[in-house]
């Protein structure tokens, strides 16, 4: 059926006291309100912060002999790190977007060099609790790759520190986008940025496991860069009945 998008008032609260039996229009209005909430208001989102020290070794001439910087720094060629975050999908979660904050390993001086090649791969793993805690059992979406060819900055823009005449890199942001593909993904390797897909279920060793509506693991694998935060959110896709 069609789910109306206009705001719809619930029945008069005097008619919905505990113990009162409801019929007709009151039940219809409440059902419509719940349908709206289930399609829009109850979609999920979550923000994950990667805690890091921002102290560094530069002496600034004050009593602390250190400074707080926007950038983490100390990213060498070939540096890599991986993060796994849990996300509770809803029964109607289908496509999710991801926005990441990161710091690149290169500087303005490396802008024309491929010495550093920042990359962030984002994928979805299915989880199952066999009695000893959740564990990854298979890949639900091989996901996307954010790199310098499509989403990530090769060179970190540097902010000058006039007090000491030095520079420091700052945080940048990138995202998977929110444009839902026309077909469900079938890739077995990371592809160009797109929303991530949560299938209803996956089959592992001839056993079917529910994915949509369950807790999933979102893997973020970084190379030549450091992850600062990740924001995951359901993308609302309106349903239209014909």
N, C-alpha and C positions, 0 to 999 in steps of 0.2 A: 504494500500500500504506500501511498505518498506520505512523507513526513513533512508536515508544515514547518516553515522556518520562522514565521512570525511569532512573537512572544504571546503566549497563551496563559491567561490567569487560571489558577487552580480554583476549585469550587469554594464557596463561602466556608470559612473555617468553622462556623457554627453548625454546618451540616456534616462536618467530618470529625466530630468528637469521638474519642475512643468508645467502642461499643455500639456505635451507630451503624446500621446496615445501609449501604449505598447502592443505588440502582441508576440506570439510565445515564443522563447527561453528566452527572457527577463522576461516575466511573469512566465515561468516555473522555472527559476533560483530564482526569488524572492519568489515564493511559497515554494520552497524547503528550502530556508533559513529560512522562517517563521516557517515552520514545525520543523526544527531543534531547533530553539529558543523555540518553544512551548513545545518541549519534554525534553529539557535540561536546557537551559539558564534561562527560566522563572520559574523554580521551586523555592520554597520559603525557607527561613530560618529566624530565629529570635533569638536574645539573650536577656535574661531577668536577670537583676541583682537585688538581694535582698539587699537593703541598710540597713546596721546595723552599730551601733557604735562598734568600736573595742577598746575603752578605757576600762580599768578595774581598780580595786582598789589597785593593787600592787604598792607599793612605790619603786622607783628605785634609790632614792637618788639624783635626779636632781631637777631642778627648777620646773618642771611640776608635780612632785609627782605622776606620772602615766606613763603608757606605752601603746604603740600600739602593739597589738598582732594579729597574723594570725588567731587565733581562737576566736569565739564569747564567748564560755563558758556558764556557768550558765544553764546547761541542767540537769534537775532533772529527776528521774525515773517517767515515765508517762507523761513527757512533750510532747505536741503535738501542731502542727500549720498547717494551710492550706493556700494554695496559688492558685489563679485563674489567668491565663494569657490568653489573647486573641491572636488568631493566624489566619491570613487571608489565608485560603487554596486557591489553584488555581483549575480551572476546571479539571486539570489532577492530582491533589494531591490524592494519594491513601494510601500510607504508609508513616508514619513519624517516625523519630527517635528522642530520647530525651537523652541528656547528662546532668547530674546534678552535681553540686559541693555542698558538704555538710560537716557538722561537726558532729561527733558522740558524744553521751553523755558519753561514757565510756572512761577509760584511760588504759594505759598499765597494771595497777594493776588489771583491771577487765577482762583481756583477757580470763581467764578460767571460767568466771562467766556469767550467763545469766541474771544478774541483769538488765542490759540494753539490749534492743533488738531493735536497730535502724531499721526503716522501712519507705519506701516512696512508696505510692500508686499513680499511674499516670493513669488518665482516660480522656476521651473526652466527653464533653457535647455539645449538639446542642443548638444554640442560635436563638432567633427570636425577631424581633422588631415589636411589635403590636402598636407602636405609642408613647410609653413612654420610649424608650430605650431598649437595648438588655437585654434579660433575658433567663436563662437556661430553656429549655422546656423538655429535655429528654436526656438519655445517648446514645451516638453514639458508644462508645467502652468502656466496663467496664475495659479494660486496664490491667496493669501489677503491680506486687508488687516487689520492690527491697528490699531485707532484708539480714540479715547476712548469710543466707543459700545459696545465689546465687550471690549477687552483692555488698553488703555493708560490710564495715569493722566493726566488733564488737567493737574493741578497736582502738581509735584514736592513731596514732603514734605521739609521743610527741617530740618536738624539744627543746633542752636544751638552756637555756639562761645563758651563762657563767658569765655574769656580776653580776647577782643576785642569781645564784645557784638554779633557779627554772625552771619549764618546762611549756610548753603551747602546746595545740593541734593544728594541722594544717589542712588545707582543703584537702579533698579527692574527687575523682571523680568516677562516675559510669554511666552506660548507659543502654538503652534498647536493644542495638545491632542493626544490620542492615540486618540480615538474614530474608528475607521475607518468611513467612509461605506458605505452599503449598495450604492451604485453608483459606477462610476468617474466622475470629474468631466468635464463638458463645457463649463464656463464659459469665456468669452473675455475676462472682466474679473475682477479680484480679488474674492473673496467673503469671507464671514465665516470666522473661524478654523476650520480643519480640517487634518488631516495632508496633506502634499503627495504627489502621485501620480507615480510613475515609470513611464511606459508602456514596453512592450517595444521599440517603435520609433516613429518619426514619418516622414512623407513630406514632403519639401521639393523642390519643382520636379520632381515625378514620380520622385524618387529616395528610396529607403527607407534610413534611418539607424538603427542600433541605439542605444538609450538605456539600457535596463536592463542592468546589468553593465558599463557604460562610465563614463568620467569625465563628470560633469555640472557645470553652472555654476548656483549658487544666487545669485540676485540679491536684494539687500535695499536697497530704496529708502526713504529716511527723509525726513520733512518735519516741521519744528518740533521736532525731537529729534535726539539724537546716539546712534549705536550704540556700545556699549562692548564687547560680545562676542556671539557666536552659537554655540550648541551644536546640532549636527545628529546625528540618530540614526535608525537603522532601527527600525521598529516590527514586532515579531514577531507574525505572524498564524498560529496553528496550523492545520495542514491535517488534515482529518478525512475519511477515505475511507469510503464507504458500500457 
